[in-house]
Amino acid sequence: MKRRDIIEFEIDKMEFGGTSVSLYDGKDIYMKGGITGQKVKAVVQKARSKKAEVKMLELLENSPLETEEPCKHFNQCGGCSILSVPYEKQLQIKERQVMDLFLQQELFGFKFLGIQGSPEQRMYRNKMEYTFGDEVKDGPLSLGLHKKGKHIDIITVDGCYLVDQDFINILKATVEYFNEKQIPYYRTFNHKGYLRNLVVRKGINTKEMMVNIVTSSQLDFDMTEYKNMLLNLGLDAELVSILHTINDGLADAVNCDELRILYGRDYIQEEILGLKFKISPFSFFQTNTKGAEELYSIAREFVGDHSDKVVFDLYSGTGTIGQVMAGSAKKVYGIEIIEEAVAAANQNAKLNGLTNCEFIAGDVAKTVNKLKEKPDLIIVDPPRPGVHKDAIRDICGFDSKEIIYISCNPKTLVLDLVEFKNYGYEVELVKCMDMFPNTPHVETVVKLKKA
């Protein structure tokens, strides 16, 4: 087997994160995507003595697992890679994948409480970030998600199962409006053009909605007519925020050079477990609101009674989990590197009348050892890369009896748990929460106890 060879095989196993592995010609074949039992044609990208990396060229035959009717974009859009698999089977697959990762790191002796499914398996997302482009070169304007395996081609996902009809109506109306106006989209290869992104957010419990149109500054286009068109769409939610973000950054990401309020205010409100949260256009908030309520309830159950405890909430974001814990804590300190998120967290704490919460801006690894109080309980909810080794050392240096680790990436979670084990912390409880149905991702909550 060598590079550029075309091979056909049946997928043996799905690993966490959306990679599949199969045995072919005595080698382990790794491929992005794929469902156990599918027969595929693929091209070899890298070949070594015992393993190879391949890219799927064609799906030859569906898997026996694929018995659900997917949306019309399935296998074109790169979003819901396992939408065709029944939801109960999806949960079984994710549960097994996470447990395999624990076993690979020889993490044993804990109580595994299984996986909890999302309250909604479809139309669960409260935020979508769409990109302007075209589906084929020089084709009509499209607005949506990247085609599977493509960096440039954009498919208008007007039949997406992840969001409700309000999102679809805004998406379709926006692409039709700017198509009619013949406004050029921003091309990342030469940095010319105007339309870049459309970001839509919705308070699932409050039914407040935000639309944020992101453009370059290369045209002086009057957005008044576009704003009025949105306001007359007859949405189920209340459109309380229409924003125009100017972004001249070269990176293919939504950044803000200037924010213009076209209508209403620059935030929406959401409620989780009886608490109110202001969500700004760029602040992080769990994308599955109903799932987040379940996730934080699991964490609260793991914590138990903490009425007289000092809690450290590390990587605290907009302070959601810290505030959920604050109702029965003595004091909550949150640390987060993004200053805007910290400002929002303190504002949200004030909004909820929580006087025992304090959120601090800073890098966890550098800030955590400057706090004067000692924690009885530490909650860590880090980004995908996990916790830095220096931060683990400093966290363990507080000698807290318990640590709750909430992870969106079990691959880095298990590596961090090995580090915590080296400092005398044993895994006591583990439970998965499926925040991302029909995708390869899952959240995991772990309770660690000082041995």
Secondary structure as UniProt FT lines:
FT   TURN            3..4
FT   STRAND          6..10
FT   STRAND          13..15
FT   TURN            16..18
FT   STRAND          19..24
FT   TURN            25..26
FT   STRAND          27..32
FT   TURN            36..37
FT   STRAND          39..47
FT   STRAND          51..61
FT   TURN            64..65
FT   TURN            72..76
FT   TURN            81..84
FT   HELIX           87..104
FT   TURN            105..106
FT   STRAND          111..116
FT   STRAND          127..134
FT   TURN            137..138
FT   STRAND          141..147
FT   TURN            148..149
FT   STRAND          154..155
FT   TURN            158..159
FT   HELIX           165..181
FT   TURN            188..191
FT   STRAND          195..202
FT   TURN            204..206
FT   STRAND          208..215
FT   HELIX           224..231
FT   STRAND          238..246
FT   STRAND          258..264
FT   STRAND          268..272
FT   TURN            273..274
FT   STRAND          275..279
FT   TURN            281..282
FT   HELIX           289..303
FT   TURN            307..308
FT   STRAND          310..314
FT   TURN            317..318
FT   HELIX           320..326
FT   TURN            327..328
FT   STRAND          331..336
FT   HELIX           339..351
FT   TURN            352..353
FT   TURN            355..356
FT   STRAND          357..361
FT   HELIX           364..367
FT   HELIX           368..370
FT   STRAND          377..380
FT   TURN            384..385
FT   HELIX           389..397
FT   STRAND          402..407
FT   HELIX           410..422
FT   TURN            423..424
FT   STRAND          425..433
FT   TURN            437..438
FT   STRAND          443..450
//
